[in-house]
């Protein structure tokens, strides 16, 4: 199991933690077999002790502020991955249908599909677009450990989770001790712990008999209703309050589906459709959110940049998986292929500018020559 965990962690790559050991160091200096032997021995003898989490700040896509990211040492990632392999199936049997994020066999597409069908066929056109204030920073560790202990009786597993929560963080060379709140974003086991924590909210909502559909993806969720949006917000606030969490007053809102809302990078909007008998039907249109469009443009700029040492072929080979992945995510879009195809011109123009600068070509014919070259070299096209 430790070997399998290593393979999973290695595949995800990632920067080194506080010990500054990267994968190349482990492979070339320590040796993978020796590294795994040491991990097994530490686990078996219960001498394993996690290192503090290295805190870095990364840009929030489409926003001026930054979000914290926790970088674990590779040894801790491997142990967390092994623990996750053991305990995840136990909790999966209890998780509810409303939960879609970071679960085996579920995805954002499942959540998007449920929202689409609920709005179109069930007529639930009142939407609570919710935002939890600082979710990862406000998880009460005592509650989380109690929730884990309800399903896990092995004291060694409980001890591991407690040690990870109490390891603290290292920021700008200073160790920040834990204060009983939070779980680091970026940990291998953090998404599972988040789902364990919010499973209690899922159950409270299910047992409340609120006539609505909850769709949750980790700490992001919407609730689809027929009416009484403000009243339901009050009820949801009380449920989250039992877990020490609060709804963000400035970001949580009640919106009619006709006005549209964004969730998981997708914009949903109830639109009328004329029929032959003069009646008007309604369906839920789906297209990429403005933020998602902005993000893919920013990503294209990042990949192209000023990397004049790369050949056009290598640059396009690096760019294509980015474009293909974004397009595959938005394949469910029912009303915006024209808008998506419009990105082709933006991408070709960025590449044309890159090629013009790379070859210092100032001639008037560069738009035609460089504009067609990316397509000839196999640039991914939105269709």
LORO-677397 format. One record per residue (C-alpha): residue in three letters; x, y, z. Coordinates in steps of 0.05 Angstrom, whole numbers, plus 5000, padded with zeros to 4 digits. Last residue first. Example, Ala and Ser with C-alpha at 12.3 -4.5 7.8 and 13.67 -1.06 7.14 Angstrom:
! residues 2
Ser527349795143/Ala524649105156/
! end
This chain:
! residues 383
Unk468754704346/Unk474454954391/Unk481054824355/Unk487354494382/Unk493554754345/Unk496054224296/Unk502054544264/Unk497954784204/Unk493255124252/Unk499055474287/Unk501955704220/Unk495756054193/Unk496356704232/Unk503856714224/Unk503456764148/Unk497157184141/Unk498657664198/Unk506057684180/Unk504957984111/Unk506558694131/Unk513758534148/Unk516158654219/Unk518857954233/Unk523257934295/Unk522857174291/Unk520557084363/Unk516857734364/Unk512557564303/Unk511656854328/Unk509057084396/Unk504457604364/Unk501657064319/Unk500856594378/Unk496757104417/Unk492657224354/Unk491456484344/Unk489056424416/Unk484157004411/Unk481456774344/Unk480156074370/Unk476756354432/Unk470756544390/Unk469255804383/Unk467255824456/Unk462256384443/Unk459356004384/Unk459055374426/Unk454955764477/Unk447955514487/Unk448254784509/Unk454854754546/Unk455754034568/Unk462453994533/Unk465154524581/Unk470054064618/Unk472253764552/Unk473854464525/Unk478154644586/Unk481953984581/Unk483054064506/Unk485554774512/Unk490654604567/Unk492653954531/Unk493954364467/Unk498454894497/Unk504454454511/Unk504554134442/Unk503254834413/Unk509455104447/Unk513554504425/Unk511554584352/Unk512555334352/Unk519755214377/Unk521255424448/Unk526955914464/Unk522156494454/Unk518356344518/Unk515657044526/Unk508856824553/Unk505556274513/Unk503555834571/Unk501856414617/Unk497856784563/Unk493856164549/Unk492456074624/Unk490056794628/Unk485356674570/Unk482956034602/Unk481656404668/Unk477856974635/Unk473156494601/Unk472156134667/Unk470756794703/Unk465556984650/Unk462156314664/Unk462255774611/Unk455255614583/Unk448955264605/Unk441755404586/Unk436455124632/Unk429955014594/Unk423255364589/Unk417355234545/Unk413155764512/Unk406555604480/Unk405055834410/Unk403255124388/Unk409755054349/Unk414155194409/Unk418055804433/Unk423855674482/Unk424556104543/Unk431156114582/Unk433055924653/Unk440356094664/Unk446355704689/Unk453455974682/Unk458955454691/Unk465655514727/Unk463355064784/Unk457255494797/Unk455056154766/Unk448056444768/Unk442656664721/Unk437257194723/Unk431756704700/Unk434256224754/Unk431856714806/Unk437256914856/Unk437856864932/Unk444757084955/Unk450956884994/Unk457057294975/Unk456357905020/Unk453657545081/Unk458856975077/Unk455356385108/Unk458256185175/Unk461555565203/Unk462655305274/Unk459454635257/Unk452954785294/Unk453155465258/Unk452755095192/Unk445754845209/Unk443555515236/Unk445855865173/Unk442155355131/Unk435655515168/Unk436556265158/Unk438156155084/Unk431855735079/Unk427656325101/Unk430956775050/Unk429556284993/Unk422256175009/Unk420155894941/Unk420655324892/Unk427755144913/Unk434654974886/Unk440354994938/Unk447355144915/Unk453954904944/Unk461455034947/Unk465254735006/Unk466654064973/Unk461954054913/Unk454854084940/Unk448154054906/Unk442254124954/Unk435354034923/Unk429554364959/Unk423254224999/Unk426554315067/Unk424953675105/Unk430353835156/Unk433053125156/Unk436453205089/Unk439353885107/Unk442053615173/Unk444953015137/Unk448553445085/Unk451153895141/Unk454053295177/Unk457153065112/Unk460653745113/Unk466053505161/Unk467152825127/Unk467353185060/Unk472653665085/Unk476653085115/Unk476552745047/Unk478853385012/Unk484453465063/Unk487452765056/Unk492652945004/Unk494053615037/Unk493654224993/Unk489154655036/Unk491254575108/Unk485854395159/Unk482954925204/Unk481855105276/Unk484654855342/Unk489755405347/Unk495555075311/Unk502655325321/Unk505655795269/Unk512955625255/Unk516656215225/Unk521056175163/Unk516556595119/Unk510656145137/Unk511455455167/Unk504855135187/Unk502254735246/Unk503053995257/Unk496753955300/Unk491953755244/Unk496953255217/Unk498152975287/Unk490752885300/Unk489852515234/Unk495552045251/Unk493051925321/Unk486051745295/Unk489251255247/Unk493350935303/Unk487350915350/Unk483550465302/Unk476150595318/Unk474350955253/Unk467051105238/Unk464851545296/Unk472151725308/Unk472352135243/Unk466452565267/Unk469752675335/Unk476252865301/Unk472653375258/Unk468853665317/Unk475353765356/Unk478854045295/Unk473654595285/Unk473854765211/Unk474755515207/Unk480855595162/Unk478455105110/Unk471655445105/Unk473756165104/Unk466656435100/Unk461955925068/Unk458956165002/Unk451956014978/Unk447956134914/Unk440955994939/Unk436855894876/Unk429355984864/Unk427455644798/Unk425654954822/Unk421254754763/Unk422654014769/Unk424353894695/Unk428754474673/Unk431454724740/Unk432554034770/Unk435253754704/Unk440654284696/Unk442554284770/Unk443253524768/Unk447553544705/Unk452254074734/Unk453253654797/Unk454853034756/Unk459553434712/Unk463253674774/Unk465252954785/Unk463352294818/Unk466151594812/Unk470451654874/Unk469252304910/Unk473152954908/Unk466853394901/Unk459953094888/Unk455853104952/Unk448253114943/Unk447852364937/Unk449852265010/Unk456352005040/Unk455451385084/Unk458750835042/Unk464151325021/Unk466351395093/Unk468950685099/Unk471650685027/Unk475951305045/Unk479150995107/Unk484550535078/Unk486450895014/Unk486451555051/Unk491351295102/Unk496151085046/Unk495451775013/Unk496752115079/Unk503051705090/Unk505551865020/Unk503952605027/Unk507552625095/Unk513852335064/Unk513452825006/Unk513653435053/Unk506953785053/Unk505354425015/Unk499454815043/Unk496155324997/Unk493555995021/Unk488956394975/Unk490557044941/Unk486657684926/Unk485758034859/Unk480657534832/Unk479757194764/Unk483456564787/Unk485556644860/Unk492956784860/Unk497356334902/Unk499956404973/Unk504855915002/Unk504755555069/Unk509654995083/Unk506154485127/Unk509854305191/Unk513153615191/Unk509452975208/Unk511852475261/Unk512851735248/Unk515851355306/Unk509850895310/Unk514350285302/Unk510450045242/Unk509550735212/Unk516850925220/Unk518950255192/Unk514350325132/Unk516851025117/Unk524050805122/Unk522950225075/Unk519450695026/Unk525451165024/Unk530250585016/Unk526250314957/Unk525751004926/Unk533151164930/Unk535951674978/Unk540152074928/Unk537251984858/Unk529951794871/Unk528952194935/Unk532652794908/Unk528852764842/Unk522252744879/Unk523753384917/Unk526853454986/Unk526554175011/Unk525253945083/Unk519754475089/Unk515854205030/Unk518054044959/Unk513754264899/Unk508553814866/Unk508453184824/Unk501452874821/Unk504252234791/Unk509352174847/Unk503752204899/Unk500051644865/Unk506251214856/Unk508251334928/Unk501351124952/Unk501950474913/Unk508650334945/Unk505850485015/Unk500050005000/
! end
